[in-house]
Amino acid sequence: YIDFMNVDALDLNLLRVLEAVYVHGKASVAAEALGISQPAVSNALRRLRDHFGDELFTRTPQGMVATPFGERLAQAAVHALSSLRD
């Protein structure tokens, strides 16, 4: 269960960025997939981190790896966005 902590205050477009970083593992690749700049992805991640009070991802030599909370949130976002796309 994810406590969205006042989901009304969350820009739901940020979930697309979360999904893209989770799927692609790199902010630059996520940016390309979304058709936005890498700084825009970084800004979106900062906003998500501030909202949820969690780092969501950590940088590794292999790319961005989700924290435990980030993993749960990203999986929920992937599922929700997939349902909406269907």
N, C-alpha and C positions, 0 to 999 in steps of 0.2 A: 504494500500500500504506500502510495506517495502522497504526502501532505503537501498540496500545492501552495500552501500559505498565501491566501488571498489571491486566487487565480484571476480575479477580476482586474487586478493591477498588473498582470503579466501580459506582455505583448506576445500573442500566440505565434507571430511570425518567427520569434526566437526559437521556437521548437523545430522549425525547419533547419536552422543553423545547427542546433544540437544534434539532430538526426544526421546531418551531413558530416559533421566532425566525427561522430560515433562510427558511421559507416566507412568513411574514407581514412580516418586516422591522422589526417593532416589538415591544418587550417587552410593552407594554400590550395589543396586539392578540393576541399569542401567549398571554398570560395569560387573556384572555377566551375564546379558542378552547379552551384547556385546562380552563377552569373553576377557575382558581386566581388568586391575587392577583399583582399586578405585582411586589411585593417577593419573592414566592416564586420568580418567574421570575429576578429579579436574583440571588437567592441560589443558584439552580441554576446559572446561568451562572458565578458566582464559583467554585462547586465544580468545574465543568468546567474553568475556566481554571487553577485550582490543580492539578488532576489532570494536565492535558496540558501545562502550562507555556507556554500560548499565549493571547493575548487572545481568539481565536476570532472576535470581531466588533469592528468599530469603529463608533462613532456618527458619523453624517453628518446633514446637514439632511434628507436623503431617508429616513433610517432606519438600521437596523443593516446593515452590509455585512461579509460574512465575510472574514477574513484568508485567505491562501492555504491554510494548514493547516485553518482553520475550514471553508473550502469543501470540502476533501477529506473531512473528518470528517462534515460535515453531509450531503454526498451519500451517504456510506456509511450514515449513520443513516437517511436517507430510504429508501434501498434496503432495508436490513434490516427496518425497521418495515413497509414496504409488503409485503415477503415474508411477514412474520408475520401481517399483516392478511388476506392472501390465504389 
